[in-house]
């Protein structure tokens, strides 16, 4: 049976109530760069606390659960993180997966969610067909994403950036409720993040050669790719850092000054996990050993 959600607004804060009448926080209306949208990670946020911890997923993901944890810390750790105020239109999860990237993390996560049996309870008008997310309409299935565009998916989740719309709040409420109520939904976020970080390691090995590099250095490379702070100079900068006498420090330093806070958080998280320096990337195994 499809879940029904009612929107409640208190000032700039949006809440929702599900079928059980339990009220939960969705997000706060905020202006950003000429846009208006929602976000829910801020000081004093009433968001339900639901955080990523490597130990909870070590059984399924092994060392990779530890490997992604520093990035999770940089992103705020919350499985319920939401923002809908920038050009990505809709970003969700502890890895802040963004809907604007074709075949990107958000799309892969959402596909996996729609393959779940409870998907009909949350998004009854969406379906998977040919590996793509579709919307069921009177004329048949209409694609919301392709290999080159997620524009329709973005519009479905967030119709516009000039104000907070009901559709935007409801879409966010559904994902927050689903993620809170079903641990499998959280496991999908983790599996999506691990798959991305595995692909980052394969890319890095092809571009700059990381065979034998310690996992702490590899993690910084992955975080740079996930965050995008290296820009067009990512690979030259990474190559220079790896060739230096202080590769870890040089890798952490990559990125504009505006990201100094994130870099400091990453450095602290890595320092607190000395086990990262004890594992090395093995090209033959395509894994850390």
N, C-alpha and C positions, 0 to 999 in steps of 0.2 A: 504494500500500500504506500502510495506516495506521501512523503512528509509535506506538511503545510507549515509555512513560517510566516509569522506576523511581525512587521517592522514596528519598532518603537523608537522615538527620537527624544532625547533629553538634551537641549541645547545643541551642541555640535556632535554629541555622542549618539551613535546608532546601536540599538540592541535588537535582538530578535527573540521570539518565543516559538518553540516547536510544538508538536502535538501534545507533549507532556506538560505544557504551559511553563516550563522552566525558562527563565530569562537569561540570556547570555550576551556578552559584549561582542560586537562585530568590528566597529572601527570609529574613528573620529574624523569628521570632515575637516579638511585642511587645504589651504591654497598652496600651490607649488609652481613656480615658474610660469604663471599665467593660467595654470590648470587648477582644477578642484577635484579632490578625490578623497579616499579613505586611507587611514593608516592606524595601526593598533599597537605599535611598540613604542612606548614613551614612559617617562617617569610617572608612576601612579596609575598606569593603565589598569582597568578592571578586567583585562583579558584573562581567561582561565589559564593558569600556569600548566603548561604541558611542554616539557623540554627534552631535547635530544641528549642522551648520555650513551657513550660508547659501550659501556658495560651491558646495557640492555640489548644490544644487537651483536655482541661478539659471537654468540652462538651461531647466528646465521651468516655473518659477514667476516668473521675472523679479524685479522689485523686491520682490514680495511675500515672497520668500525672505528678504530683508534685513529686511523689515517685521516679521516674526514672531520674528526671532532674539533681540531683547532679552527677550521673554517666555520663550522657550526657555531662556535663561540663568537667568531667575528660577526656572524650574521644574526646573533641574538639568541640562538638555540631553539627558539619556539617553533613547534610544528604548526602553529596557527598564525604565523607572521603574514600580514597582509599589507599591500599598498596598491592603490589604484589611481595615483595622481600624476604619473609621468608617462612618457611616450610608450612604455611597455604595456600600458592600459591596465594590466592585472598581474600582480606578482604574489605568489603564495608559497608558504612552507619554510622550514628551517634553513633551506638552502636558497631561499628567495628566488624560486624558479619563475621566470618571466614568460608571459604568454606571447610576446611578439616574435619569438625566434622559431622559424619553421623547423620541425623535427627536433626542437630543443627540449630542455629538461621539463618545462611545464607541460608541453604537449605529450611527452612520453609518460609523465606521471598521470596525467588526466586519462590517457588511453588505458593505462593499467587500472585506474579506478573504475572506468566504465566497463571493464571486463569482470568486475566484481559482481556477485549476485545482488548486493544491495544497491547497485547503481540505479535501478528502476525506482527505488524509493526516493532518490535525490534528484536525478535528472531523467525523468521518464520520457522526455522528448528527444533525448540524445541516444545515439547508437554507434557502434563500430561497424564499419564495412570496408573491406579491402585494407584493413589496418589503419583507416582514417576515421576521424571523429565526424559524425554526420548528425544533422538535425532532421527529425521526421516532420515533414510538412504534407499538406494535402496532395501535392503533386509527386510525393515520394521523398527520397533521402537527398538532402542538400549538404554538400561538404562544407565544414567549418574551417578546415585546414588542409593545405596541400604541401608539396615539397618546397614550394616557393613563397607561400603566403599563409599568414594566420589572421588576416584582417577580419574575416567573418567571425572567427573564434573570439578575437578581441572585442568586437562589437557585441557579440552575444553576452559576454561577461560584463562589459562596461560600455554601454551605448555611446557615451560621450565624455569628454574631459572638461566640459565647461560647468558641470554641476554633478552632485551625487544623485543618481537615479535609483528608483526602487529595484530595477533589475540587477544593478550592481550590488546593492545591499543583500538581496536575496541570494545571488550567486555566491557571495562571500559567506553568508550565513550557512548555506548548504555545505560548503567545503569545511567550514569550521566545525559544524555539528558532526559531519561524517568523520572527520579526523579525530574528533574527541571521543566519539562513540565506538569507533571501530579501530582496534590496534592494527589491523591489517592495512588500513589506510596510512598509518604512520610508517609501517614497514615498507610500503611502496615508496614513500619519500626517501627513506634510507637507501633502498635498492637503486633508486634513480640516481641519487648522489654518488653512490659507489660506482655505478656503471660509468658515469661521467668522469670520475677521477681515474678509473682504469683507462678510459680512452685518452685522457690527458697525458698519462704516462706513455702510452703508445706513441702519441704525437711527439712528445718531448724526445723520446728515444730516437725517432726518425730525424728530427730537426737538429738536435744538438748532442745526442749521444749521452745517455744517463746510465749506461750499464755500470754497475758497481757503485753508483752514487747512493749516499745514505738517504733514508726515508725523510729525514727532516728537510734536506735540501729539495727533494722531489716534491714534498708537500707544499713548499713555498711556490714552486713552479705551478703546481696545480691550482693553488689559491689565486695566483696572478691570472691564470687563464679563466678561472671561474668568475673572478671579479672584473677582469678586463682592464685593470689599471696600467698594464704595460703598453697598451695602444699598438700602433703599427710597428713600434720598435721592440716589441716583446722578445722575439727570438734573438736579435743581436745583443740586447741587454742581458738576456739569460746566458747566452754563450760567453759574453765577457765576464759575467759573474762566476760562472763555473771554471773559467780559466784563471781566475784570480787566486791569491793566497788565502782569502777569506770568503769562500763561496757562499756560505750561509748568510753572513752579514750583508754581502753585496746583493744577494737575491732579495732579502727582506727590504732592502733600500729601494728597490725598483718601484716606481710610481710617483706621481706628482705629490707635492707637499700636502695637498688637501686630503691625502690618504694616510698621513702620518699616524693618525689615531688608530686606524685599522692595522697598520704595520706594527705598531707597538703592541696591540692586543695579540696579534699573531705571534710575535716574538716571545711574549710572555707565555702563551699557551704551549709553544714548542719547548721552551725552557722547562716547563712543568712536566714534560713528558720525555724524559731522557731515553726511554725505550725506542723512540723514533730514530735516534742516531745509531742504534744497534742493528737495524734492518737495512738491507741494501737491495736496490733494484737489480733483478736478474733478467737479462734480455732473453735468454733461452727459455726461462720459465714464464716470462711475461708476468712476473709477480715479485713481491718482496720476499727475501729469504733471510 
